[in-house]
Amino acid sequence: MRKVTDPIMSYHRRYRADFGKTFCWSFIAAALLLAAASSSPANAQWKRHTIDDRGRGADGVRLLDIDRDGELDIVTGWEESGHVCVYFAPDIEQRSQPWPRVVVGKQKSVEDAVAISLPGEFAALVVSCHEGNQKQVMVHRLDAKDDKVLTRDLMLQEGRWKSTPIKSCDQVSRWMFATMVNISGAVSGLVVGSKSPDGQVALLYPASGKITAESERIEDWNRVVLQKAGWIMSLIAVDMDADGDEDVLVSDRKGDRRGVYWLEQPESAKRSDPTAWTRHEIGAGNHEVMFIDGDAGEVLATTRDGLTLRFQRTAPDSWTTESLTNPLQIQSGKAVRRIPGSDPLQFVFAANTGVHKMDKGKPGVVLASVEALNDATNVSGPDGVKFDRIELLDVDEDGDLDVITCEERDNLGVFWYENPGQAY
């Protein structure tokens, strides 16, 4: 497989080093998508390429270079099938075909899955969140046995993956989302979110306070409840106050504490004290907010009430709110990806068009501008109604950004839309 050498893919290599988070965009990436979109014919089609459609209820996509070959792979949980899957990026000539897959875990009610890298582990771990009656956060680990070299062939052996629960989360709540966060005084921790009853945002970290090759395994990490919650949708690790550690940007869609806010990470001596994690409000307390995309200066939030909310920071604890009608007046928004540096702001928007009657026949994924919300580019075409998280990546390495997502109602599975624009 060709290694990453061009500027846009080098950007994604730096992205991988930060545990696969895609929330800090480069201006190079923004220029690529904007240039491609503007150069595409009005009737150009975004072709859908299926990565996997063998299960039911694909629920989210997350990225990380799991087999360490220089290319980003995909992790997805299938809620109805109960499968946690890893998809390895094939050679460029094969990326329009189904990708090599391994089922790393089989548990009910998978709501989210993410790959993480920790010191002392032979390979990347996959962490999955489970709701329903399962109520677990599971760790899926490759059993290395006596193997010395990590290879894709080894990782594709389903029988070599072992699943164990994180003890401190077991049967506590209906877990919905997880992300790694850099912790002051330690390398990193895991932040997990759930929904009621007993909904919460919680920090998991080793009792020793530091993650090293000799520290206890993640299954034994402590849990500290940072905030009560109704239904957590997004957890984004980002340094919101420019103090050198990562805070947690949150969207909560239900209950009397719902909205968009961020939790300020305290000094290391106080991180086990939940009262020390100060909550800073951003907005949307009167909306059913879904997935968000944001950083320290701007947050874009989808809602289920016909609006996309744009928050822009004007002071440390002050944000302006701009209420935008959803692209094509779609009522039930689900996910969004901003294109920072675009002026006017452009973004990729995904929806659940199966909720409202007035959304019938509308596309579930579009590329939109804040100045032309009713003239959005149809990305998904007529297929699919319930889309989920979005990742943007130059999958076919032709110089523009493609859209990776999944759909769980019509069982389109996991796939990517090929950007029809000319190479930048």
Buried (B, 14 or more C-beta within 10 A) or exposed (E): BEEBEEEBBEBBBEBBEBBBBBBBBBEBBBBBBBBBBEBBEEEBEBBBBBBBBBBBBBBBBBBBBBBBBBBBBBBBBBBBBBBBBBBBBBEBEEBBEBBBBBBBBBBBBBBBBBBBBBEEBBBBBBBBBBBBEBBBBBBBBBEBEEEEEBEBEBBBEEEBBEBBBBEBBBEBBBBBBBBBBBBBEBBBBBBBBBBBEBBBBBBBBBEEBBBEEEBBBBBEBBBBBBBBBBBBBBBBBBBBBEEEBBBBBBBBBBBEBBBBBBBBBBEBEEBBEBEBBEBBEBBBBEBBBBBBBBBBEBBBBBBBBBBBBBBBBEEEEEBEBEBBEBBBEBBBBBBBBBBBBBEEBBBBBBBBBBBBEEBEEBBBBBBBBBEEBEEBBBBBBEEBBBBBBBBBBBBBBBBBBBBBBBBBBEBBBBBBBBBBBEBB
